[in-house]
């Protein structure tokens, strides 16, 4: 009987140890500053590409089935749809615009999913000959694929 209790005790201890290890690893993935920094850098890359009017580079930051929700409510679906939406916008009223941003919060939900929230400002927008600089909030949802953070959904909302 003592051997049986010893084996059960050992198995229990092993299970507790494995559970604690799994929890610690999942917490490390969430709290890993490298993950948070990498996700924030993906947003920096999008802003940089916007300021160079590089639709191809921006589209490359999105997953093939990603969704982009513009501040106007227009939605672009898929990487090619996002690329075309940007080209259309840059040939019109967003032609001479530049983008600035501030990341306010990065949450790595698990090792492969993250959310970035922040603020943006669109400089150089001309409406009826007057220059405006609309501001608003953004929420980007990311998924990690093949070691790279990719945008699965980007939502931009304009301040009222």
C-alpha positions as CSV (number, residue, x, y, z in Angstrom):
1,X,0.0,0.0,0.0
2,X,2.7,2.6,0.8
3,X,4.2,2.0,-2.7
4,X,0.8,2.7,-4.3
5,X,0.4,6.0,-2.3
6,X,4.0,6.8,-3.3
7,X,3.3,6.3,-7.0
8,X,0.0,8.2,-6.8
9,X,1.8,11.0,-5.0
10,X,4.5,11.0,-7.6
11,X,2.0,11.1,-10.4
12,X,0.1,13.9,-8.7
13,X,3.3,15.9,-8.2
14,X,4.2,15.3,-11.8
15,X,0.8,16.5,-13.0
16,X,1.0,19.6,-10.8
17,X,4.5,20.3,-12.1
18,X,3.5,19.9,-15.8
19,X,0.4,22.1,-15.3
20,X,2.6,24.8,-13.6
21,X,5.1,24.5,-16.5
22,X,2.4,24.9,-19.1
23,X,0.9,27.9,-17.3
24,X,4.3,29.5,-16.9
25,X,5.1,29.0,-20.6
26,X,1.7,30.5,-21.7
27,X,2.3,33.5,-19.4
28,X,5.8,33.9,-20.8
29,X,4.3,34.1,-24.3
30,X,1.8,36.7,-23.2
31,X,4.2,38.8,-21.3
32,X,7.3,38.4,-23.5
33,X,8.4,41.9,-24.2
34,X,9.9,40.7,-27.5
35,X,6.4,39.7,-28.7
36,X,4.9,43.0,-27.6
37,X,7.7,44.9,-29.3
38,X,7.5,42.8,-32.5
39,X,3.8,43.4,-32.8
40,X,4.2,47.2,-32.2
41,X,6.9,47.2,-34.9
42,X,4.5,45.7,-37.4
43,X,2.3,48.8,-36.9
44,X,5.4,51.0,-37.3
45,X,6.0,49.2,-40.6
46,X,2.5,49.9,-41.8
47,X,2.8,53.6,-41.0
48,X,6.2,53.8,-42.7
49,X,4.8,52.1,-45.9
50,X,1.8,54.5,-45.8
51,X,4.1,57.5,-45.8
52,X,5.9,56.1,-48.9
53,X,2.6,55.2,-50.5
54,X,3.7,51.6,-50.8
55,X,0.5,49.6,-51.2
56,X,2.4,46.4,-51.9
57,X,4.4,46.7,-48.6
58,X,1.2,47.4,-46.6
59,X,-0.7,44.5,-48.2
60,X,2.2,42.3,-47.3
61,X,1.6,43.0,-43.6
62,X,-1.9,41.5,-43.8
63,X,-2.9,37.9,-43.9
64,X,-4.4,36.8,-47.2
65,X,-7.9,36.8,-45.8
66,X,-7.5,39.9,-43.7
67,X,-10.1,42.7,-43.2
68,X,-9.5,46.5,-43.2
69,X,-12.2,48.7,-41.9
70,X,-11.6,52.3,-42.9
71,X,-12.7,55.3,-40.8
72,X,-15.4,56.0,-43.4
73,X,-16.9,52.5,-42.7
74,X,-15.6,51.2,-46.1
75,X,-14.4,47.6,-45.8
76,X,-11.6,45.9,-47.8
77,X,-11.4,42.2,-47.6
78,X,-8.3,40.1,-48.6
79,X,-4.8,41.2,-49.2
80,X,-5.5,42.2,-52.8
81,X,-8.6,44.1,-51.8
82,X,-6.7,46.1,-49.3
83,X,-4.0,46.9,-51.8
84,X,-6.6,48.1,-54.3
85,X,-8.4,50.2,-51.7
86,X,-5.2,51.9,-50.8
87,X,-4.3,52.6,-54.5
88,X,-7.8,54.0,-55.0
89,X,-7.6,56.2,-51.9
90,X,-4.1,57.5,-52.8
91,X,-5.3,58.5,-56.3
92,X,-8.0,60.6,-54.7
93,X,-8.3,62.6,-51.6
94,X,-5.6,60.8,-49.6
95,X,-3.0,61.6,-52.3
96,X,-0.7,63.8,-50.3
97,X,-1.3,62.5,-46.9
98,X,1.1,61.2,-44.3
99,X,0.3,59.2,-41.2
100,X,1.5,59.4,-37.7
101,X,0.6,57.2,-34.8
102,X,1.1,56.3,-31.2
103,X,0.7,52.7,-29.8
104,X,-1.1,52.9,-26.5
105,X,-1.5,49.2,-25.6
106,X,-0.2,45.8,-26.9
107,X,-1.8,42.7,-25.5
108,X,-0.4,39.3,-26.5
109,X,-3.4,37.0,-25.9
110,X,-1.5,33.8,-26.4
111,X,1.7,33.0,-28.2
112,X,0.1,33.5,-31.6
113,X,-2.6,36.2,-31.2
114,X,-2.2,39.8,-30.3
115,X,-4.1,43.1,-30.2
116,X,-2.6,46.6,-30.7
117,X,-4.6,49.7,-29.8
118,X,-3.5,53.2,-30.4
119,X,-4.1,56.6,-32.0
120,X,-3.5,57.9,-35.5
121,X,-3.4,61.3,-37.2
122,X,-3.7,61.7,-41.0
123,X,-1.8,64.8,-42.1
124,X,-2.3,66.6,-45.3
125,X,-5.9,65.7,-46.1
126,X,-7.4,68.4,-48.4
127,X,-11.2,68.9,-48.4
128,X,-12.6,71.8,-50.5
129,X,-9.1,73.4,-50.6
130,X,-8.7,73.3,-46.8
131,X,-6.2,71.1,-45.1
132,X,-7.4,68.9,-42.3
133,X,-5.7,66.4,-40.1
134,X,-8.3,63.9,-38.9
135,X,-7.4,61.9,-35.8
136,X,-8.8,58.7,-34.4
137,X,-8.2,55.3,-32.8
138,X,-7.1,52.0,-34.3
139,X,-7.3,48.4,-33.2
140,X,-5.2,45.9,-35.1
141,X,-5.6,42.2,-34.5
142,X,-2.5,40.1,-35.3
143,X,-1.8,36.5,-35.8
144,X,1.7,35.0,-35.8
145,X,2.4,32.9,-38.8
146,X,5.8,31.3,-39.6
147,X,7.4,33.5,-36.9
148,X,6.0,36.8,-38.2
149,X,3.2,38.9,-36.8
150,X,0.6,39.5,-39.5
151,X,-2.5,41.7,-39.4
152,X,-5.8,39.7,-39.5
153,X,-8.1,42.7,-39.0
154,X,-7.4,46.4,-38.8
155,X,-10.1,48.8,-37.7
156,X,-9.7,52.6,-37.8
157,X,-12.3,55.0,-36.3
158,X,-12.3,58.7,-36.7
159,X,-12.9,61.0,-33.7
160,X,-16.2,62.8,-33.9
